[in-house]
Amino acid sequence: MKTFTTALIATAVLTVLTGIVYPIAVWGIAQVIFPSQAGGSIVVAGNKVVGSSLIGQNFSSPRYFQSRPSAAGDKGYAADNSGGSNLGPTNKALIDAVKLRLKNIVESNPGTDAHQVPIDLVTASGSGLDPEISPAAADLQIARVAHARGLSEDQVRQLIAENTRPRSAGIFGEPGVNVLLLNLALDRTTGSHGDRAAGSRGGTPGT
């Protein structure tokens, strides 16, 4: 009986500590030290929530930089259904999808050769919600966006630089360009409101 009582008390104490006290403590500390990250890294523009800097969106307008393709959900970019296509490199469906994406990119970016297209513009990430593209993928789209916006290519290139994340500690990982933040920077630069980045969802999401 004594052993049972001791075990019961230990279970109750550990339940309170690990199931209530610890989660509340971690949540409270996060709210104080990292309030933005703890809140989901929400991005607000024009007093409206337009997305999260951690979750990719689909952009189809030529005025915006396009995100990495997505296989999350039936139409892609479904934040509540993160995942990849699980298709192997020899799968015909994947090969056809990559060919179609490549064709669309070359056609929408005049003067681009198929061999210049970075792989992250034609393949989806494992999560399907990657918010970033490579600097090379952003550079490829400069001419199209600059022309559509009436900006110089140097202006657009500077915005890319301002929204590029460097390697962690200067050596880990690869640089990345946050597409949502870059597109919002474009809107601020050209004073665009009716065609705001968060309202440009549409087109044909990646599969």
C-alpha positions as CSV (number, residue, x, y, z in Angstrom):
1,M,0.0,0.0,0.0
2,K,2.9,2.4,0.9
3,T,4.5,1.7,-2.5
4,F,1.2,2.4,-4.3
5,T,0.7,5.7,-2.4
6,T,4.3,6.8,-3.2
7,A,3.9,5.9,-6.9
8,L,0.5,7.8,-7.0
9,I,2.0,10.9,-5.4
10,A,5.0,10.8,-7.7
11,T,2.7,10.5,-10.8
12,A,0.6,13.4,-9.6
13,V,3.6,15.6,-8.9
14,L,5.3,14.8,-12.2
15,T,2.0,15.4,-14.1
16,V,1.7,18.8,-12.6
17,L,5.3,19.7,-13.2
18,T,5.7,18.4,-16.7
19,G,2.1,18.8,-17.9
20,I,1.2,22.2,-16.4
21,V,4.1,24.1,-14.8
22,Y,6.8,23.4,-17.5
23,P,4.6,24.2,-20.6
24,I,3.3,27.4,-18.9
25,A,6.9,28.4,-18.0
26,V,8.2,27.8,-21.5
27,W,5.3,29.7,-23.0
28,G,5.8,32.6,-20.7
29,I,9.5,32.9,-21.3
30,A,9.0,32.6,-25.1
31,Q,6.4,35.4,-25.0
32,V,8.9,37.7,-23.2
33,I,12.1,36.8,-25.0
34,F,10.8,35.8,-28.5
35,P,7.3,37.3,-28.8
36,S,7.2,37.3,-32.6
37,Q,8.4,33.7,-33.0
38,A,6.2,32.5,-30.2
39,G,3.2,34.1,-32.0
40,G,3.9,32.3,-35.2
41,S,6.1,35.0,-36.9
42,I,3.0,36.7,-38.2
43,V,3.5,39.4,-40.9
44,V,1.2,42.4,-40.9
45,A,0.8,44.9,-43.7
46,G,-1.8,47.7,-44.0
47,N,-3.2,46.7,-40.5
48,K,-4.0,43.2,-41.9
49,V,-2.4,39.9,-41.3
50,V,-1.0,38.8,-44.6
51,G,0.8,35.6,-43.6
52,S,3.7,34.2,-41.7
53,S,7.4,34.6,-42.5
54,L,7.7,30.9,-41.8
55,I,5.1,29.7,-44.3
56,G,5.3,29.9,-48.1
57,Q,2.5,31.3,-50.3
58,N,1.6,31.1,-53.9
59,F,2.3,34.2,-56.1
60,S,1.1,34.2,-59.7
61,S,1.2,37.9,-60.7
62,P,4.3,38.8,-62.8
63,R,4.7,41.8,-60.4
64,Y,5.8,39.4,-57.7
65,F,8.6,36.9,-57.1
66,Q,7.3,33.4,-57.3
67,S,7.7,30.9,-54.4
68,R,9.0,27.4,-54.5
69,P,6.4,24.9,-55.8
70,S,4.3,23.2,-53.1
71,A,2.8,19.7,-52.7
72,A,1.1,20.6,-49.4
73,G,-2.6,19.9,-49.9
74,D,-4.7,19.4,-53.0
75,K,-3.9,22.9,-54.3
76,G,-0.5,23.4,-52.6
77,Y,0.6,25.8,-49.9
78,A,-2.0,24.4,-47.4
79,A,-0.6,25.4,-44.0
80,D,-2.7,22.7,-42.3
81,N,-1.6,19.9,-44.6
82,S,2.2,20.2,-44.8
83,G,4.0,17.5,-46.7
84,G,5.8,16.5,-49.9
85,S,4.6,14.6,-52.9
86,N,6.5,11.5,-51.9
87,L,7.2,10.8,-55.6
88,G,10.5,9.2,-56.5
89,P,12.9,10.8,-59.0
90,T,11.9,8.3,-61.7
91,N,8.2,8.8,-61.2
92,K,6.5,10.0,-64.4
93,A,4.1,12.3,-62.6
94,L,7.0,14.1,-60.9
95,I,9.0,14.3,-64.2
96,D,6.0,15.7,-66.0
97,A,5.4,18.2,-63.2
98,V,9.0,19.4,-63.3
99,K,8.9,19.8,-67.1
100,L,5.7,21.9,-66.9
101,R,7.1,24.1,-64.2
102,L,10.3,24.6,-66.2
103,K,8.3,25.5,-69.3
104,N,6.3,28.0,-67.4
105,I,9.3,29.6,-65.8
106,V,11.2,30.0,-69.1
107,E,8.1,31.4,-70.8
108,S,7.4,33.9,-68.0
109,N,11.0,35.1,-67.7
110,P,12.0,36.0,-71.3
111,G,15.7,35.4,-72.1
112,T,16.0,32.6,-69.6
113,D,17.5,29.4,-70.7
114,A,16.2,26.2,-69.2
115,H,19.7,25.3,-67.9
116,Q,19.7,28.5,-65.9
117,V,16.7,27.6,-63.8
118,P,17.6,26.7,-60.2
119,I,16.2,23.4,-59.0
120,D,14.2,25.0,-56.2
121,L,12.0,26.7,-58.7
122,V,10.9,23.4,-60.2
123,T,10.8,21.1,-57.2
124,A,8.8,21.3,-54.0
125,S,10.4,21.1,-50.5
126,G,9.7,18.3,-48.1
127,S,7.2,20.5,-46.1
128,G,5.6,22.1,-49.2
129,L,5.7,25.4,-47.2
130,D,9.2,26.6,-47.7
131,P,9.0,30.5,-47.3
132,E,12.4,31.0,-49.0
133,I,14.0,30.6,-52.4
134,S,17.7,30.6,-53.2
135,P,19.4,33.9,-54.2
136,A,19.8,32.4,-57.7
137,A,16.1,31.7,-58.0
138,A,15.4,35.3,-57.0
139,D,18.0,36.7,-59.4
140,L,16.4,34.8,-62.3
141,Q,13.1,36.7,-61.7
142,I,14.6,40.2,-61.5
143,A,14.1,41.3,-65.1
144,R,10.4,40.2,-65.1
145,V,9.5,41.9,-61.8
146,A,11.5,45.1,-62.6
147,H,9.7,45.4,-66.0
148,A,6.2,44.7,-64.5
149,R,6.9,47.2,-61.6
150,G,8.5,49.9,-63.7
151,L,11.6,49.7,-61.5
152,S,15.3,49.4,-62.5
153,E,16.9,46.0,-62.1
154,D,19.3,47.5,-59.6
155,Q,16.4,48.6,-57.4
156,V,15.0,45.1,-57.4
157,R,18.4,43.6,-56.8
158,Q,18.8,45.8,-53.7
159,L,15.5,44.7,-52.3
160,I,16.6,41.1,-52.8
161,A,19.8,41.8,-50.9
162,E,17.8,43.4,-48.0
163,N,15.6,40.3,-47.7
164,T,18.3,37.6,-48.0
165,R,19.1,35.6,-44.9
166,P,22.8,34.8,-44.6
167,R,24.3,31.4,-43.6
168,S,23.8,30.7,-39.9
169,A,27.0,31.8,-38.0
170,G,28.4,32.5,-41.4
171,I,29.1,28.8,-42.2
172,F,26.0,26.7,-41.7
173,G,23.3,26.2,-44.3
174,E,22.7,28.3,-47.4
175,P,21.5,31.8,-47.9
176,G,17.7,32.2,-48.5
177,V,15.4,34.9,-49.8
178,N,12.1,35.2,-48.0
179,V,9.5,35.6,-50.8
180,L,6.6,37.1,-48.8
181,L,8.8,39.8,-47.2
182,L,10.5,40.5,-50.5
183,N,7.1,41.0,-52.2
184,L,5.8,43.2,-49.5
185,A,9.0,45.3,-49.8
186,L,8.2,45.6,-53.5
187,D,4.7,46.8,-52.6
188,R,6.1,49.5,-50.3
189,T,8.6,50.6,-52.9
190,T,6.0,51.1,-55.7
191,G,3.1,52.1,-53.4
192,S,1.0,49.1,-54.6
193,H,-2.1,48.4,-52.5
194,G,-4.8,46.9,-54.8
195,D,-2.5,44.2,-55.9
196,R,-0.9,43.6,-52.5
197,A,1.3,40.5,-52.1
198,A,-1.1,38.6,-49.8
199,G,-3.9,39.1,-52.3
200,S,-2.0,37.6,-55.2
201,R,-2.7,34.0,-54.4
202,G,-3.8,32.0,-57.4
203,G,-2.4,30.5,-60.6
204,T,-1.3,26.9,-60.7
205,P,0.3,25.7,-57.4
206,G,3.0,23.1,-57.6
207,T,2.1,19.4,-57.3
